[in-house]
Amino acid sequence: MARRPGTPRLLRELNDRAALELLITEGPLTRAQIGARTGLSKVTASQLLARLEERGLVEMVGERTGGRGPSAALYGVVPASAYVAGLEVGPREVVAAVADITGAVGGRTTVPFAEADDPVEVIRKAVAGACGEAKAARLRTLVIGTPGLVDPRTGDVRFAFDLGSWHEGASARLGRDLDTRVVIENDVNLVAVAEHAHGAARDAGDFALLWIDRGIGLAIMLGERLHRGVSGGAGELGYLPVPGVPLPGPVTASRAHGAPTLAGGFGALVGADALLELARAHGHTGLPLEEAVDRAAAAPAAPGASAFLDDLASRLALGVAAVTTVLDPGLIVLSGSLGAAGGTALAVRTEQAVARLCPTRPRLIPGALTTDPVLQGALHTALTLAREEVFSTTTD
């Protein structure tokens, strides 16, 4: 890749971007504060602010009083300089949220979604509702989180168990219809992005996230970058052959969730139906699976609770051991509704079970984000892309 010479234009771009990122993270600042934190002189900081004001990226938002001298103007990023949207597409609904360039969410909409519906039309409706609520005339970037394999070469969903209505060309069609950049990403990958940005994996460059919910999923981050694989299939842990169950086979209907599920392989061993049967075998009858796991984790000394958690951890350990043996990420985050319900009690037991199977012992911890983690990851990704574009083109 050709390197750009250190021209005055490039230096201005770098200074402008540093100032904008500083204003995003630290809030309104005076010219002197911007200069002190970036190492720029007062003259350079003043010229920088003038450029950014002229381009509508920065505005004066108040004054800082105090001290012996005159009041100092406070500058902040103009929130409306760019808007982004994050979406979570599920088998029953689409949730859309719109945020301004500062990350403040101004609109949110939920639209029902059925198998017969065209996902593009449902997404357009959800985006329109969220944009209307946020008063956003135009989106800079739209990031969609969805179950299934997303082909990194085309950006389309190649396969999804319970979202068969996805079709080739949906990404391009959405981009044309909405006149914006559209990125479709696997939902578990976006949860890993969110946990890395402001969750349990903030200090981890290498980690894996095990998603235990309606199905089983895995996201892998190496060197602070998602590893998707050539075809987008990295992390499809449900297909892992494991002892004690048949090889991965055809898709069947889940009794627990009424949605398609994988027959055979690791997915059958830790799928909702198999775990519901496990819970009942330990005396947790008549309860939703998440509640059974939550009760066992909250009171492990109760009859059947500790044994249930141990058996559940032993099953999860088979998948985690495979990941650890091949990748040795050092950290595994347990997420999804069951990962959250099991919390630290399940994470500790799974860590101990993995140590009995592997020469290395990764640290297992529960995820920190339990509210809309897919949506949080989608918005974070959209903001990162939008800021990269807006903040890198501030000079003539």
C-alpha positions as CSV (number, residue, x, y, z in Angstrom):
1,M,0.0,0.0,0.0
2,A,1.4,3.4,-1.0
3,R,2.2,5.7,1.9
4,R,1.0,9.2,2.0
5,P,3.7,11.8,2.5
6,G,3.7,14.0,5.6
7,T,2.1,17.0,3.8
8,P,0.4,19.9,5.5
9,R,-2.9,18.6,4.3
10,L,-2.3,15.2,5.9
11,L,-1.2,16.8,9.2
12,R,-4.4,18.9,9.2
13,E,-6.5,15.8,8.7
14,L,-4.7,14.0,11.6
15,N,-5.1,17.0,13.9
16,D,-8.7,17.5,13.0
17,R,-9.5,13.8,13.6
18,A,-7.7,13.8,16.9
19,A,-9.7,16.8,18.0
20,L,-13.0,15.3,16.9
21,E,-12.3,12.0,18.6
22,L,-11.3,13.9,21.8
23,L,-14.6,15.9,21.7
24,I,-16.6,12.7,21.3
25,T,-14.9,10.9,24.2
26,E,-14.5,13.8,26.7
27,G,-17.4,16.1,25.8
28,P,-17.3,19.9,25.4
29,L,-13.8,21.4,25.7
30,T,-12.3,24.8,25.4
31,R,-9.7,25.7,22.8
32,A,-7.0,25.6,25.4
33,Q,-8.1,22.2,26.6
34,I,-8.1,20.8,23.1
35,G,-4.6,22.2,22.5
36,A,-3.3,20.8,25.8
37,R,-4.7,17.3,25.2
38,T,-3.5,17.1,21.6
39,G,-0.2,18.9,22.0
40,L,-1.2,21.6,19.5
41,S,-0.4,25.3,19.9
42,K,-3.2,27.9,20.6
43,V,-2.9,29.2,17.0
44,T,-3.1,25.7,15.5
45,A,-6.0,24.8,17.8
46,S,-7.9,27.9,16.8
47,Q,-7.3,27.2,13.1
48,L,-8.5,23.7,13.6
49,L,-11.7,24.8,15.3
50,A,-12.4,27.3,12.6
51,R,-12.1,24.6,9.9
52,L,-14.4,22.2,11.8
53,E,-16.9,25.0,12.5
54,E,-17.0,25.9,8.8
55,R,-17.7,22.3,7.8
56,G,-20.5,22.0,10.4
57,L,-18.8,19.4,12.5
58,V,-18.1,21.5,15.6
59,E,-20.1,24.3,17.3
60,M,-19.8,26.4,20.4
61,V,-22.1,24.9,23.0
62,G,-21.4,27.2,26.0
63,E,-18.9,29.0,28.1
64,R,-16.6,28.0,30.9
65,T,-16.5,30.6,33.6
66,G,-14.2,31.0,36.6
67,G,-10.7,32.1,37.1
68,R,-9.4,35.6,36.6
69,G,-9.6,35.8,32.8
70,P,-12.5,36.1,30.5
71,S,-14.9,33.2,30.0
72,A,-13.7,30.5,27.5
73,A,-15.9,29.2,24.8
74,L,-16.8,25.5,25.0
75,Y,-16.9,23.5,21.8
76,G,-18.6,20.2,21.0
77,V,-19.3,18.0,18.0
78,V,-22.5,18.8,16.1
79,P,-24.7,15.8,16.8
80,A,-26.6,16.1,13.5
81,S,-23.4,16.0,11.4
82,A,-24.1,12.3,10.8
83,Y,-26.6,9.7,11.7
84,V,-26.2,5.9,11.8
85,A,-28.6,3.0,12.3
86,G,-28.1,-0.4,14.0
87,L,-30.6,-3.2,13.5
88,E,-31.2,-6.6,15.0
89,V,-33.1,-9.0,12.7
90,G,-34.7,-12.0,14.4
91,P,-37.2,-14.6,13.4
92,R,-40.1,-12.7,15.0
93,E,-39.1,-9.0,14.9
94,V,-36.7,-6.4,13.7
95,V,-35.4,-3.8,16.1
96,A,-33.9,-0.6,14.7
97,A,-32.1,2.2,16.6
98,V,-30.8,5.5,15.2
99,A,-27.9,7.4,16.8
100,D,-26.2,10.7,16.0
101,I,-22.5,11.0,15.5
102,T,-21.9,11.3,19.3
103,G,-23.6,7.9,19.9
104,A,-26.7,9.3,21.4
105,V,-29.7,7.2,20.4
106,G,-32.6,9.4,19.3
107,G,-35.0,6.8,17.8
108,R,-36.0,3.2,18.2
109,T,-38.6,1.0,16.5
110,T,-39.7,-2.6,16.7
111,V,-41.5,-4.2,13.7
112,P,-43.0,-7.7,13.7
113,F,-41.3,-10.1,11.3
114,A,-42.8,-13.4,9.9
115,E,-41.2,-16.0,7.7
116,A,-43.3,-15.0,4.8
117,D,-42.2,-11.3,5.0
118,D,-39.7,-9.8,2.7
119,P,-36.8,-8.8,5.1
120,V,-35.9,-5.8,3.0
121,E,-39.4,-4.3,3.3
122,V,-39.5,-5.0,7.1
123,I,-36.1,-3.4,7.5
124,R,-37.1,-0.4,5.5
125,K,-40.1,0.1,7.7
126,A,-38.1,-0.3,10.9
127,V,-35.5,2.2,9.7
128,A,-38.1,4.7,8.6
129,G,-39.7,4.6,12.0
130,A,-36.5,5.0,13.9
131,C,-35.3,7.8,11.6
132,G,-38.6,9.6,12.0
133,E,-38.4,9.4,15.8
134,A,-34.7,10.6,15.7
135,K,-35.5,13.3,13.1
136,A,-32.7,12.0,10.9
137,A,-33.1,13.0,7.3
138,R,-30.3,10.7,6.0
139,L,-28.2,7.9,7.4
140,R,-24.5,7.7,6.9
141,T,-24.2,4.0,7.7
142,L,-26.6,1.1,8.5
143,V,-25.4,-2.1,10.2
144,I,-27.6,-5.1,10.5
145,G,-27.1,-8.0,12.9
146,T,-28.7,-11.3,11.8
147,P,-28.3,-15.0,12.6
148,G,-26.6,-17.1,9.9
149,L,-23.6,-17.1,7.7
150,V,-22.7,-13.7,6.1
151,D,-20.5,-14.0,3.1
152,P,-17.7,-11.5,3.6
153,R,-17.2,-11.4,-0.2
154,T,-20.7,-10.3,-1.1
155,G,-22.1,-9.0,2.1
156,D,-25.2,-11.2,1.8
157,V,-26.6,-13.8,4.2
158,R,-25.7,-17.2,2.7
159,F,-27.7,-19.4,5.2
160,A,-29.7,-19.0,8.3
161,F,-31.7,-21.6,10.1
162,D,-34.7,-19.6,11.0
163,L,-34.5,-16.7,8.5
164,G,-34.9,-18.5,5.2
165,S,-36.4,-15.4,3.6
166,W,-33.0,-13.7,3.3
167,H,-31.9,-13.8,-0.4
168,E,-29.0,-12.8,-2.5
169,G,-28.8,-9.2,-3.3
170,A,-30.6,-8.0,-0.2
171,S,-27.6,-5.9,0.9
172,A,-27.3,-4.1,-2.4
173,R,-31.1,-3.5,-2.6
174,L,-31.2,-2.0,0.8
175,G,-28.2,0.3,0.0
176,R,-30.0,1.5,-3.1
177,D,-33.4,1.9,-1.5
178,L,-32.0,3.7,1.6
179,D,-29.2,5.6,-0.3
180,T,-26.7,4.6,2.3
181,R,-23.9,2.2,3.1
182,V,-25.3,-1.1,4.4
183,V,-23.3,-3.7,6.3
184,I,-24.8,-7.1,7.3
185,E,-23.0,-8.9,10.1
186,N,-23.5,-12.1,12.0
187,D,-25.3,-11.3,15.3
188,V,-22.9,-13.2,17.5
189,N,-20.0,-11.3,15.9
190,L,-21.7,-8.0,16.8
191,V,-22.1,-9.2,20.5
192,A,-18.3,-9.8,20.6
193,V,-17.8,-6.3,19.1
194,A,-19.9,-4.8,21.9
195,E,-18.2,-6.8,24.6
196,H,-14.8,-5.7,23.3
197,A,-15.9,-2.1,23.0
198,H,-17.5,-1.6,26.4
199,G,-18.1,-4.9,28.1
200,A,-16.3,-7.9,29.6
201,A,-13.6,-8.1,26.9
202,R,-12.4,-4.5,26.9
203,D,-8.8,-5.4,27.7
204,A,-8.6,-8.5,25.5
205,G,-7.0,-8.4,22.1
206,D,-7.7,-12.2,21.6
207,F,-10.9,-13.8,22.9
208,A,-13.8,-15.9,21.9
209,L,-17.5,-15.4,22.8
210,L,-19.7,-18.4,23.2
211,W,-23.4,-17.5,22.6
212,I,-25.9,-19.8,24.4
213,D,-29.4,-18.8,23.5
214,R,-32.0,-20.2,21.0
215,G,-29.0,-21.8,19.4
216,I,-25.2,-22.0,19.9
217,G,-22.8,-19.7,18.3
218,L,-19.2,-18.5,18.5
219,A,-17.4,-15.3,17.7
220,I,-13.7,-15.1,17.5
221,M,-11.6,-12.0,17.8
222,L,-7.8,-12.2,17.2
223,G,-5.6,-9.1,17.3
224,E,-8.7,-7.0,18.1
225,R,-10.2,-8.0,14.7
226,L,-13.1,-10.4,14.0
227,H,-12.1,-13.6,12.4
228,R,-14.9,-14.5,10.0
229,G,-13.3,-17.1,7.8
230,V,-13.1,-17.2,4.0
231,S,-16.8,-17.9,3.6
232,G,-18.1,-16.4,6.8
233,G,-18.4,-19.8,8.5
234,A,-16.0,-19.3,11.3
235,G,-17.7,-19.9,14.6
236,E,-20.4,-22.3,13.5
237,L,-19.7,-24.4,16.5
238,G,-23.0,-26.2,16.4
239,Y,-21.6,-28.4,13.6
240,L,-18.7,-29.6,15.7
241,P,-18.7,-33.4,15.9
242,V,-18.6,-34.5,19.5
243,P,-18.8,-37.9,21.2
244,G,-22.1,-39.1,22.5
245,V,-24.4,-37.6,19.8
246,P,-24.9,-38.3,16.1
247,L,-22.9,-36.4,13.5
248,P,-24.5,-33.1,12.4
249,G,-27.5,-33.8,10.3
250,P,-30.7,-32.2,9.0
251,V,-32.5,-29.3,10.5
252,T,-35.4,-30.2,12.8
253,A,-38.0,-28.1,14.7
254,S,-37.1,-27.2,18.3
255,R,-39.7,-28.0,20.9
256,A,-38.4,-25.4,23.3
257,H,-38.5,-22.4,20.9
258,G,-40.6,-23.6,18.0
259,A,-37.8,-22.7,15.6
260,P,-35.5,-24.8,13.5
261,T,-32.5,-26.4,15.2
262,L,-29.6,-28.6,14.2
263,A,-29.9,-32.4,14.6
264,G,-26.6,-33.9,15.7
265,G,-23.2,-32.4,16.6
266,F,-22.4,-30.0,19.4
267,G,-25.6,-28.1,18.6
268,A,-27.8,-31.0,19.5
269,L,-25.9,-31.6,22.8
270,V,-26.4,-28.0,24.0
271,G,-29.5,-27.0,22.0
272,A,-32.5,-25.8,23.8
273,D,-34.3,-29.1,23.7
274,A,-31.4,-31.1,25.0
275,L,-30.8,-28.6,27.8
276,L,-34.5,-28.5,28.7
277,E,-34.4,-32.3,29.1
278,L,-31.2,-32.0,31.2
279,A,-33.0,-29.5,33.5
280,R,-36.0,-31.7,33.9
281,A,-33.7,-34.7,34.7
282,H,-32.3,-32.6,37.6
283,G,-35.8,-31.7,39.0
284,H,-36.3,-28.4,37.2
285,T,-39.7,-29.1,35.7
286,G,-42.3,-26.7,34.5
287,L,-39.8,-23.8,34.1
288,P,-38.5,-22.0,31.0
289,L,-34.9,-23.1,30.4
290,E,-33.5,-19.6,31.2
291,E,-35.3,-19.5,34.5
292,A,-34.1,-23.0,35.4
293,V,-30.5,-22.0,34.8
294,D,-30.9,-18.7,36.7
295,R,-32.4,-20.4,39.7
296,A,-29.7,-23.0,39.8
297,A,-27.0,-20.4,39.5
298,A,-28.6,-18.2,42.2
299,A,-28.9,-21.1,44.7
300,P,-26.4,-23.8,43.7
301,A,-26.8,-25.5,47.1
302,A,-30.5,-26.2,46.4
303,P,-31.4,-29.9,45.5
304,G,-30.4,-30.7,41.9
305,A,-28.9,-27.2,41.3
306,S,-25.2,-28.0,41.6
307,A,-25.4,-31.2,39.6
308,F,-27.4,-29.5,36.9
309,L,-24.8,-26.8,36.5
310,D,-22.0,-29.3,36.6
311,D,-23.6,-31.3,33.8
312,L,-24.4,-28.2,31.8
313,A,-20.8,-27.0,32.2
314,S,-19.4,-30.4,31.1
315,R,-21.4,-30.2,27.9
316,L,-20.3,-26.6,27.2
317,A,-16.7,-27.6,27.9
318,L,-16.6,-29.9,24.9
319,G,-17.1,-27.0,22.6
320,V,-14.9,-24.6,24.5
321,A,-12.1,-27.2,24.7
322,A,-12.1,-27.5,20.9
323,V,-11.8,-23.7,20.5
324,T,-9.1,-23.5,23.1
325,T,-7.1,-26.4,21.7
326,V,-7.0,-24.8,18.2
327,L,-6.9,-21.1,19.0
328,D,-5.8,-20.7,22.6
329,P,-7.5,-17.3,23.0
330,G,-7.0,-17.1,26.7
331,L,-10.4,-15.6,27.4
332,I,-13.9,-17.1,26.7
333,V,-17.0,-14.9,27.3
334,L,-20.2,-16.7,27.9
335,S,-23.1,-14.7,26.5
336,G,-26.7,-15.1,25.3
337,S,-29.7,-15.7,27.6
338,L,-28.4,-18.9,29.1
339,G,-24.9,-17.5,29.5
340,A,-26.3,-14.5,31.3
341,A,-28.6,-16.8,33.4
342,G,-25.7,-19.0,34.5
343,G,-23.5,-16.1,35.3
344,T,-20.3,-16.6,37.2
345,A,-21.4,-19.9,38.7
346,L,-21.7,-21.5,35.2
347,A,-18.5,-19.8,33.9
348,V,-16.4,-21.1,36.8
349,R,-17.7,-24.7,36.4
350,T,-17.1,-24.6,32.7
351,E,-13.6,-23.3,33.2
352,Q,-12.9,-26.1,35.5
353,A,-14.3,-28.7,33.1
354,V,-12.3,-27.3,30.2
355,A,-9.1,-27.6,32.3
356,R,-9.7,-31.3,32.6
357,L,-9.8,-31.7,28.8
358,C,-7.1,-29.3,27.6
359,P,-3.4,-28.7,28.3
360,T,-4.2,-24.9,28.6
361,R,-6.9,-23.3,30.8
362,P,-8.7,-20.3,29.4
363,R,-10.4,-17.8,31.7
364,L,-14.2,-18.0,31.4
365,I,-16.3,-15.1,32.4
366,P,-20.0,-14.1,31.8
367,G,-20.7,-11.3,29.4
368,A,-21.3,-7.8,30.9
369,L,-23.9,-6.8,28.3
370,T,-27.4,-8.3,28.9
371,T,-29.6,-5.7,27.2
372,D,-29.6,-5.6,23.4
373,P,-26.0,-6.7,22.9
374,V,-26.5,-7.3,19.2
375,L,-28.0,-3.9,18.8
376,Q,-25.2,-2.3,20.8
377,G,-22.6,-4.0,18.6
378,A,-24.4,-2.9,15.4
379,L,-24.5,0.7,16.5
380,H,-20.9,0.6,17.6
381,T,-19.8,-0.8,14.3
382,A,-22.0,1.8,12.4
383,L,-20.5,4.7,14.4
384,T,-17.0,3.5,13.9
385,L,-17.5,3.3,10.1
386,A,-19.2,6.7,10.0
387,R,-16.7,8.5,12.1
388,E,-13.9,7.0,10.0
389,E,-15.5,8.5,6.9
390,V,-16.5,11.9,8.4
391,F,-13.4,12.5,10.5
392,S,-11.0,11.5,7.7
393,T,-12.4,14.0,5.2
394,T,-12.3,17.3,7.1
395,T,-10.0,19.3,4.9
396,D,-10.1,20.6,1.3
